[in-house]
Amino acid sequence: MPQKEAPRYAIPAPFPAVDGVDPCCVPTQLLPTGARIPVVGLGTFGSDAVSGAAVAAAVVEAAAVGYRHFDCASVYGNEAQIGYALQAIQAAGVKRDALWITSKLWNDKHAPRDVAASCEQSLRDLQLDYLDLYLVHWPFPNFHPPHCDVTARSPDARPYLHAEYMQTWRAMEELVKRGLVRHIGTSNMTIPKLQLLLRDAAVKPVCNEMELHPHFQQPELFAFVRANGLLPIGYSPLGSPGRPLRDRTADDTVDLDDPVVVAIARRLGLHPATVCLKWAIQRGQVPIPFSVKRANYLANLRATVTPPLTAADMQALAGIDRKCRLIKGQVFLWKAGQSWEDLWDLNGTITPP
Ligand SMILES: NC(=O)c1ccc[n+]([C@@H]2O[C@H](COP(=O)([O-])OP(=O)(O)OC[C@H]3O[C@@H](n4cnc5c(N)ncnc54)[C@H](OP(=O)(O)O)[C@@H]3O)[C@@H](O)[C@H]2O)c1
């Protein structure tokens, strides 16, 4: 069999870029282990529209302009390309311990015997000895094929069953003990699910990665996460303008067009995206905006080092929550007659099986 040639990502010259942000100036959030995570990371989900090679090339250039935090996942289908990008970054002189690399366990790998194998595959793909953070991507163990429509339903779909989730979590804890990952965390959890996990975990989650943008502020979950010493990592922080068609509904609102966001942006001479990111950072969450356009991801990182929004701006932005969840998770529904709201435990208790 002919060997496929490994992609090579050119190291941009100069590295670091002259117009970049000094990574030492990017603020960090402190975790209970004493580790520090940069307050902005680069998302790497290409939304089915951006190739793995394009995302990996952006990862290298983003490192040149000062990014050190990258949010990856096996399901994004590009970890192998990103692995070559991470090699290029380290060849350019960035030490492994200056990087923060997150990956995530996909939903069809919740069986305890699959957890270590999945993590080891991500490590091989990313060409790393350890991950800084490994997340359970969703609380539902449910295989569905990549790119499937939101109306697709898996015959194997299962509800959240805490005893099963804890078996997955025990296997996640083992990864920490083995030194394969430095921290573990959750994603797409709700308050009642987190209450059970925090009660039962031997190794506590350090974060919950959750959808957070001005039109979807999740104030109760945000407050719960922070009150319990977890870090809220905010996905789709710009309102995911590039999300796949399958994740769009007629009722969705557009953060970047919100009159309050636009007015603040105009007054300060900023792009509305920068306003969303400044709001996120000042509120205490860690946004992970995706972009493969240099001007955009550079502007997103600069948002960490330029003057903050005023208290009045922050208050005005707090007032524009439209409770508009964009990533509704319909493919996780496990029985007929349910609606996506059932996935999110809106009345404060876990939706029964
Ligand atoms: N844990 C989970 O379940 C979960 C779910 C969803 C997402 N995520 C993570 O969160 C990351 C971000 O979420 P997302 O990709 O859905 O949404 P997002 O970051 O809110 O939006 C990304 C879109 O915004 C555009 N953009 C970025 N910076 C911009 C700027 N400065 N000005 C104008 N447009 C800009 C990008 O286009 P250009 O490339 O053209 O700049 C891209 O189309 C993902 O990549 C992934 O890593 C996690």
PDBQT file of the ligand as one rigid body, heavy atoms in Angstrom, charges set to zero:
ROOT
HETATM    1  N1  LIG A 401     -19.020  21.566  22.945  1.00  0.00    +0.000 N 
HETATM    2  C1  LIG A 401     -19.871  21.644  21.953  1.00  0.00    +0.000 C 
HETATM    3  O1  LIG A 401     -20.877  20.900  21.890  1.00  0.00    +0.000 OA
HETATM    4  C2  LIG A 401     -19.643  22.645  20.860  1.00  0.00    +0.000 A 
HETATM    5  C3  LIG A 401     -20.704  22.965  19.994  1.00  0.00    +0.000 A 
HETATM    6  C4  LIG A 401     -20.471  23.904  18.998  1.00  0.00    +0.000 A 
HETATM    7  C5  LIG A 401     -19.228  24.507  18.879  1.00  0.00    +0.000 A 
HETATM    8  N2  LIG A 401     -18.203  24.160  19.717  1.00  0.00    +0.000 N 
HETATM    9  C6  LIG A 401     -16.861  24.799  19.603  1.00  0.00    +0.000 C 
HETATM   10  O2  LIG A 401     -17.040  26.203  19.597  1.00  0.00    +0.000 OA
HETATM   11  C7  LIG A 401     -16.387  26.765  18.461  1.00  0.00    +0.000 C 
HETATM   12  C8  LIG A 401     -17.045  28.044  18.026  1.00  0.00    +0.000 C 
HETATM   13  O3  LIG A 401     -18.426  27.873  17.763  1.00  0.00    +0.000 OA
HETATM   14  P1  LIG A 401     -19.056  28.101  16.329  1.00  0.00    +0.000 P 
HETATM   15  O4  LIG A 401     -18.055  27.809  15.304  1.00  0.00    +0.000 OA
HETATM   16  O5  LIG A 401     -20.352  27.376  16.322  1.00  0.00    +0.000 OA
HETATM   17  O6  LIG A 401     -19.494  29.635  16.336  1.00  0.00    +0.000 OA
HETATM   18  P2  LIG A 401     -18.833  31.094  16.451  1.00  0.00    +0.000 P 
HETATM   19  O7  LIG A 401     -17.443  31.001  16.908  1.00  0.00    +0.000 OA
HETATM   20  O8  LIG A 401     -19.818  31.893  17.218  1.00  0.00    +0.000 OA
HETATM   21  O9  LIG A 401     -18.901  31.614  14.953  1.00  0.00    +0.000 OA
HETATM   22  C9  LIG A 401     -17.971  31.247  13.977  1.00  0.00    +0.000 C 
HETATM   23  C10 LIG A 401     -18.298  32.016  12.691  1.00  0.00    +0.000 C 
HETATM   24  O10 LIG A 401     -18.083  33.407  12.914  1.00  0.00    +0.000 OA
HETATM   25  C11 LIG A 401     -17.233  33.949  11.888  1.00  0.00    +0.000 C 
HETATM   26  N3  LIG A 401     -16.316  34.900  12.555  1.00  0.00    +0.000 N 
HETATM   27  C12 LIG A 401     -15.324  34.609  13.438  1.00  0.00    +0.000 A 
HETATM   28  N4  LIG A 401     -14.702  35.721  13.845  1.00  0.00    +0.000 NA
HETATM   29  C13 LIG A 401     -15.296  36.757  13.216  1.00  0.00    +0.000 A 
HETATM   30  C14 LIG A 401     -15.077  38.165  13.218  1.00  0.00    +0.000 A 
HETATM   31  N5  LIG A 401     -14.133  38.719  13.982  1.00  0.00    +0.000 N 
HETATM   32  N6  LIG A 401     -15.867  38.925  12.422  1.00  0.00    +0.000 NA
HETATM   33  C15 LIG A 401     -16.834  38.367  11.661  1.00  0.00    +0.000 A 
HETATM   34  N7  LIG A 401     -17.084  37.029  11.605  1.00  0.00    +0.000 NA
HETATM   35  C16 LIG A 401     -16.319  36.231  12.374  1.00  0.00    +0.000 A 
HETATM   36  C17 LIG A 401     -16.499  32.766  11.308  1.00  0.00    +0.000 C 
HETATM   37  O11 LIG A 401     -16.276  32.942   9.937  1.00  0.00    +0.000 OA
HETATM   38  P3  LIG A 401     -14.810  33.178   9.270  1.00  0.00    +0.000 P 
HETATM   39  O12 LIG A 401     -14.086  31.871   9.291  1.00  0.00    +0.000 OA
HETATM   40  O13 LIG A 401     -15.202  33.637   7.916  1.00  0.00    +0.000 OA
HETATM   41  O14 LIG A 401     -14.134  34.235  10.086  1.00  0.00    +0.000 OA
HETATM   42  C18 LIG A 401     -17.478  31.615  11.524  1.00  0.00    +0.000 C 
HETATM   43  O15 LIG A 401     -18.359  31.500  10.427  1.00  0.00    +0.000 OA
HETATM   44  C19 LIG A 401     -16.409  25.626  17.437  1.00  0.00    +0.000 C 
HETATM   45  O16 LIG A 401     -15.506  25.819  16.383  1.00  0.00    +0.000 OA
HETATM   46  C20 LIG A 401     -16.102  24.450  18.330  1.00  0.00    +0.000 C 
HETATM   47  O17 LIG A 401     -14.701  24.383  18.594  1.00  0.00    +0.000 OA
HETATM   48  C21 LIG A 401     -18.408  23.255  20.714  1.00  0.00    +0.000 A 
ENDROOT
TORSDOF 0
